Amino acid sequence: MKVLIANNYFYLRGGSERVMFNDIRALREAGIEVETFSAADPANSAAEHAHFTRGVDTHVNNPFRLAQAAWEIIDCKRTAADFATLLEETKPDVVHCHNIYGRLTTSILPELRTRRIPAVLTVHDYKLVCPSYLMLRDGEPCNACIDGGFYRCALRRCHKNSFATSAISTAEAYFTRFADRYGAISTLLCPSRFIEMFLMRSGVDVNRLMYHPNAVDSEAYTPYYQGEYVLYAGRLSKEKGLLTLLQAISGTDIPLKVAGTGPMEQAVRERAASARGSITLEGHCDGARLRDLYRNAAFVVVPSEWYENAPMSVIEAFAYGKPVVATSIGGIPELVVDQETGYLVDCGAPDQLRSAIGTLWLDPESRRRMGRQARALVETKLSQNARTESLIAIYESLLRARRPQRFTGLTFTAA
């Protein structure tokens, strides 16, 4: 069997890319031929069977190029043509899409329908129900567009607080919906029950949805049930709850290490400098450095203030035998079970967060107990082996059907 995997980026940019790379490695080990298709980028990994196209450049400043990029986000003939050529050259049996909007764009999807190639898409975020993809308005969780009224995104400047970019995102959402671009996708793989529920509420046919959790190869992680500090590892952005975390940890003697970069890096640095406590900013970390940070942490904190789907930071923490203190939002409670694999607190509640962090910090026995339970969850229910077997079974079922269906059933209900 040959599978073509499409994703905007071919480097470890975030959790969705980590899922993709885990799948690529595991599928190849299982004897599946894997080709990949991504937008060209200087950061991309060099690899065999990796194919690149000049994706949409969303960072241009020239007014003419900006207008061109705006239209290409909606309908990019160039990426569609390159994708068509690749399909003809490689002749995949199945295509597996991850995040394709924005750079590859949904313009590639009609090429699958034309050739009757079955396809699945892993739903890493909320793009199908939110033009801005994060389901945030003014930094707060929002589900206003779940009924298909995407115009609200433009009116409220939801994307980057800009009317222009929000209007482009809105136009792209409407065009994709009414052109039935996602009609080429046979199955939408949902990493959490939470996002599956949102898609059902938006009117997506339940028969197209499949719960399919993220996973890791537990054998690649050595658990260590001790630690010297609290760890946050992820993007430095408002919706991740960093400012709430810094407020919660300030004034305590609990050491906190913050690994990551993002738009709030300077604000986080300034807040950390003024906070009374031991806060260390580690910057961008990957490879051995990130592994060491996880392994030597007492536990991990995930203070998100948006509808997290199925954060890999939680799953990786579990793989290292670390309990997690997290907010009870989105798909997080499906992973972090209060007082079993960590603690759950309300969003934006620094006092609750401080209490949970302090309680776990002072109770090493509970940390070890929760850490072992978290590790057991990874070994049993969040195993890459089980995920890979499931993926292959899904691909084989699509091959047996050999006919992608239309993305029907979009009768919207009120949010």
Secondary structure, 3 states (H helix, E strand, C coil): CEEEEECCCCCCCCHHHHHHHHHHHHHHHCCCEEEEEEECCCCCCCCCCEEEECCCCCCCCCHHHHHHHHHHHHCCHHHHHHHHHHHHHHCCCEEEECCCCCCCCHHHHHHHHHHCCCEEEECCCCCCCCCCCCCEECCEECCHHHHCCCHHHHHCCCCCCCHHHHHHHHHHHHHHHHCCHHHHCCEEEECCHHHHHHHHHCCCCHHHEEECCCCECHHHCCCCCCCCCEEEECCCCHHHCHHHHHHHHCCCCCCEEEECCCCCHHHHHHHHHHCCCCEEEEECCCHHHHHHHHHCCCEEEECCCCCCCCCHHHHHHHHCCCCEEEECCCCHHHCCCECCCEEEECCCCHHHHHHHHHHHHCCHHHHHHHHHHHHHHHHHCCEHHHHHHHHHHHHHHHHHHCCCCCCCCCCCCCC
